[in-house]
C-alpha cells in the first residue's frame, strides 16, 4: 500500500493564500508519510476584469485542479479568500461541477481541511469555513478542523490569521500585509497534523487472530459430551424431562 496522496488546492488573487498553501505542503511533507501535491482552482474572471482588480499574475507552474484528480486523492486541504463571509465564486463554481463525483460517492469518507485569507481580523474567516461546510456534508467528506495547536493562536500582541476552523492570513484592506512567520508556522502545523489524521484514516485494519467463533460451524470444536453414566448428567436429564410433564 502506497502513501496517502493529499492535494493542497488554493485560489489566490493576490498571492497571500498561495503562500499559506505552500506552507501547508511543507507541513504535510514533514511527516514523510504522505505524498503532497499543490494545485489551484481554475479562474472564472476574464483577463480584463482581473487587470482592473490589479490581480497578481497566476503561477502557471501550478496545475489547475480537476474533478478526476479529486477522485484519485485520499485527502484535501483547500484554501481561498473570503468574499463577504463566504467562498469566492471560483471555488464554488468548481465544487458545483462535482455532481458526477457525488453521484458515485467518490469522495465519501475522505478528510478535508480548510485555510483562508481575509482583509481584516474580523473579516469572516470563521463564517467562510462554516458556510462552506455543506459542500463537505453532501459529499460525505470528513471535516478536519485545525484546533488550537500553536501558541501563536493565543497571541494578543498582534493580529494573527487562523482559527480553530483552519489556518489563515490577514492581508489588509489594500492587500499590503504579507503572511507573517506566525501565520506560516500555523499553516505548517495544520499540514503536519492533517497528514497524521489522514494516515490514521487510511491505515490498514490490524490482522485478526482467528478464533473458534470465526471458523465455519463444521470446524467449530464441539464440547465433550458428559458421560451418560454420570449421576450428575442423569439428574439433569430427569429434571429437563419433568419440565414437559403435565
SVG drawing of the C-alpha trace seen along z (x, -y; Angstrom):
<svg xmlns="http://www.w3.org/2000/svg" viewBox="-51 -49 61 94">
<polyline fill="none" stroke="black" stroke-width="0.4" points="0.0,0.0 1.5,-3.3 1.5,-6.6 -1.8,-8.5 -2.0,-11.3 -3.1,-14.7 -3.9,-17.6 -3.5,-21.2 -5.8,-23.3 -6.0,-27.1 -7.4,-30.1 -5.3,-33.2 -5.9,-36.6 -3.0,-38.4 -0.7,-35.7 -1.5,-35.6 -3.3,-32.3 -0.7,-30.7 2.0,-31.5 -0.1,-29.7 -0.8,-26.8 2.9,-26.3 3.4,-26.3 0.6,-23.6 2.5,-21.5 5.7,-21.8 3.8,-20.7 2.4,-17.7 5.9,-16.7 7.4,-16.9 5.8,-13.6 7.3,-11.7 4.2,-9.5 2.1,-11.2 2.6,-12.5 1.6,-16.1 0.7,-18.0 -0.1,-21.6 -3.0,-22.7 -5.0,-25.8 -8.7,-26.4 -9.5,-27.5 -10.0,-31.2 -13.5,-32.3 -13.0,-36.0 -11.9,-37.4 -8.5,-38.9 -9.6,-42.5 -11.5,-42.3 -8.5,-40.8 -6.3,-43.6 -8.7,-46.2 -8.6,-44.5 -4.8,-44.5 -4.7,-40.8 -1.3,-39.1 -0.5,-37.0 -1.2,-33.3 1.7,-30.9 1.4,-28.8 3.8,-26.2 1.0,-25.2 -1.5,-23.0 -5.3,-23.5 -7.3,-21.0 -9.8,-18.8 -12.7,-16.6 -10.8,-13.5 -7.9,-14.4 -10.2,-14.8 -11.5,-11.2 -7.9,-9.8 -6.7,-11.6 -7.0,-10.5 -7.5,-13.9 -7.6,-17.6 -6.6,-20.9 -8.4,-23.7 -7.6,-27.4 -9.3,-30.6 -10.0,-34.2 -13.4,-35.2 -16.0,-37.1 -18.3,-38.8 -18.1,-35.8 -18.4,-33.0 -16.1,-31.3 -15.3,-33.1 -17.2,-32.2 -14.2,-30.5 -14.2,-27.9 -17.9,-27.5 -18.1,-27.0 -15.6,-24.2 -17.5,-22.3 -20.8,-23.0 -19.4,-20.9 -18.6,-17.9 -22.0,-16.3 -20.6,-13.3 -18.4,-12.6 -21.3,-13.0 -23.5,-10.5 -20.8,-7.8 -19.9,-8.6 -16.3,-9.1 -15.4,-11.5 -17.2,-9.7 -15.2,-9.3 -12.2,-11.3 -10.8,-14.0 -10.7,-17.7 -9.4,-20.8 -9.5,-24.5 -7.5,-27.7 -8.4,-31.3 -7.5,-34.9 -9.4,-38.0 -8.6,-41.7 -9.2,-42.3 -9.1,-40.5 -12.9,-40.2 -13.3,-39.8 -15.1,-36.4 -12.5,-33.6 -14.8,-31.5 -18.0,-32.3 -16.4,-31.4 -15.5,-28.0 -18.9,-27.5 -20.7,-28.5 -18.6,-26.1 -19.4,-23.0 -22.5,-22.0 -20.1,-21.1 -18.3,-18.6 -21.5,-17.3 -23.2,-16.4 -20.1,-14.6 -19.7,-12.8 -16.2,-14.4 -14.8,-14.3 -14.1,-17.9 -10.8,-18.1 -10.5,-21.4 -7.2,-22.8 -8.0,-23.2 -5.6,-25.3 -2.2,-23.5 0.0,-26.6 0.8,-29.2 0.6,-31.8 -3.1,-31.3 -3.4,-32.7 -1.3,-35.7 -2.9,-39.0 0.1,-41.3 -0.5,-41.3 -3.2,-40.3 -2.7,-36.7 -4.8,-34.9 -6.2,-31.5 -8.7,-29.9 -9.7,-26.5 -11.5,-26.2 -8.2,-26.4 -5.1,-28.4 -5.3,-31.8 -3.7,-35.2 -4.8,-38.8 -4.0,-40.6 -5.1,-44.1 -7.7,-46.2 -5.3,-47.0 -3.6,-43.6 -0.3,-45.1 0.2,-42.8 2.2,-39.7 1.8,-36.4 3.7,-36.6 6.0,-34.0 3.4,-33.1 0.7,-32.5 3.1,-30.5 4.0,-28.3 0.4,-27.8 -0.2,-26.6 2.8,-24.2 1.4,-22.8 -2.0,-22.3 -0.4,-20.4 1.6,-18.2 -1.5,-17.4 -3.6,-16.8 -1.1,-14.2 -1.2,-12.4 -5.0,-12.2 -5.1,-11.1 -2.6,-8.3 -4.8,-7.1 -7.9,-7.1 -6.0,-5.2 -4.2,-2.7 -5.0,1.0 -7.1,2.8 -4.9,4.8 -4.8,8.5 -7.2,10.5 -6.1,13.8 -8.7,16.4 -10.8,17.7 -13.1,20.6 -16.1,18.3 -14.5,17.3 -14.4,20.9 -17.3,22.5 -19.8,24.4 -18.4,27.7 -15.0,26.8 -16.0,25.5 -14.9,28.0 -17.8,29.5 -17.7,29.6 -17.1,33.0 -20.3,34.8 -20.7,35.8 -20.8,39.4 -24.3,40.9 -23.3,43.0 -22.6,39.9 -25.1,39.4 -25.0,35.6 -25.8,35.9 -28.7,38.2 -30.2,35.9 -30.0,33.1 -31.9,35.2 -34.5,36.2 -35.2,32.5 -35.3,31.5 -37.9,34.2 -40.0,33.1 -40.4,29.7 -42.6,31.2 -44.8,33.4 -48.3,32.2"/>
</svg>
